[in-house]
Amino acid sequence: MLPTFSPKKSKTMEINNSLRSVKSHISLSNCTWLCITILLQVLIIVYLNRASPAPPSLPSIRHQFQAPSPEDQTCKNGRIYVYDLPPALNKELLENCRDLDPWSSRCNAVSNDGFGPRATGLDGVVPENLAPAWYWTDMYAAEVIYHNRMLNYKCRTLNQEEATAFYIPFYVGLAVGKYLWFNYTSKDRDHHSLMMLNWVKNQPPWISSNGSDHFIMLGRLTWDFRRLTDSDTEWGTSFIYMPLMKNVLRLSVERSQWDPLEISVPYPTAFHPRSNSDILQWQETIRARKRTSLFSFVGATRKKIKNDFRGVLMSYCKNETGSCRVVDCSITRCYDGAPSILEAFLDSDFCLQPKGDGFTRRSMFDCMLAGSIPVYFWRGSFENQYEWHMPLDAQTYSVLIDHKDVRNGTSIRRVLEGYSREKVRKMREKIIDFLPKFLYERSDSNLGNFTDAFDISMDGVLRRFKHEKATRGRIK
């Protein structure tokens, strides 16, 4: 078998042969010959570097970041500096993922940069070529997702002096999760939060602003961070009420409507598009879907809650078998983004969305992801929530039926039958239009002209801090 030679090797051999020829015909002193040899070797290296093609670029590496040039105008609202916190506040929580929950391991939930395991069992539910963009993403994984996106964010800066905002990548939701139940004390629930604040208060940017240009992501509902007393029996951590937190902006999957320092951002769903074509194809899929049910309800009753409204909806739907599709999560396994949930929403024009642990639910985003129209029963489920990501005119894409009216006998079916096919089409089209705004892409994706939930959140943070800084300057 004949040996093969690369062009680069061939060029090297050719020049080396020339070098030997020169040596055999020129009689010089050893010193002169040494100088000539060195010079020719330098020329060989220069020649090869200029003649050879550039090596292919490396694939995107997690946490690889290139600081943008000062001339870059894509970050007109400023840049964000990411603190490098002590590992106990984020990295070690991930490494000890088996201990984050009192019942089961959280390692799957925080895997793949927070997206969770790749989805399976979606054959016939989503187009085959879109299946790799689906993950079983946990509803409370946003802290990990935001941190990983931030490390590769186009408007991140490594220079504190040029930062408009400072991001604190503390996984407070993961840190407190295991301490919310059983016989843990308020001191246990506050331990990591106090550790973080004791560290950040000594950082120069914090000292100069008292935290007013800092922000954090809360992966759980705001109510988990609002313990009012030091009683060991009271729920949650007092993180939000700690004195050093009084100026810090907070992103949360559900905000308190009475807190101006809190901004709600979408719960993560199972779909994480890799390109604009992924989005366009999914939009067309849900637009063309033939739906066989008027409405659906996905959930489980809460027997320990007196007059549980979910129980009311469950009973109602089971009596409306011709109109309502039920997924009873006490029977069916309803993990995040499960195929049975997605199918139910894909097959329904409307989906019933009662309160969750708070006023909002991850399910409302799963519902809209499938092109189904959410039906709310409390105004708190949409008013003053997700204002950066969702249309303010909620009636253009959702329905409100007061929970008191339902308890008093109002027929959900008759209300929904009152919407014409054309009205339903327009409401679905509205959802299809803003759907990219509540999705989370991967750091190495390219959505083209679409902007995802993370980019919208960061743009909102920067605009807010830029405006506040300008306002303070005018007052002075």
Buried (B, 14 or more C-beta within 10 A) or exposed (E): EEEEEEEEEEBBEEBEEEBEEEBEEEEEEEEEBEEBEEEBEEEBEEEBEEEEEEEEEEEEEEEEBEEBEEEEEEBEBBBBBBBEBEEBBBBEBBEBBEEBBEEEEBBBBBBBBBBBEEBEEBEEBBBEEBBEBBBBBBBBBBBBBBBBBBBBBEBBBEEEEEBBBBBBBBBBBBBBBBBBEEEBEBEBBBBBBBBBBEBBEEBEBBEEBEBBBBBBBBBBBBBBBBBEEEEEEEEBBBBBEBEBBEEBBBBBBBBBBEEEBBBBBBBBBBBBBBBBEBBBBBBEBBEEBEBEBBBBBBBBBEEEEEEBBBBBBBEBBEEBEEBBBBBBBEEBEBEBBBBBBBBBBBBBBBBBBBBBEBBBBBBBBBBBBBBBBBBBBBBBBBBBBBBBBBBEEBEEBBBBBEBEBBEEEEEBBEBBEEBEEEEBEEBBBBBBEEBBBBBBBBBEBEBEEBBBBBBBBBBBBBBBBBEBBEEEEEEE
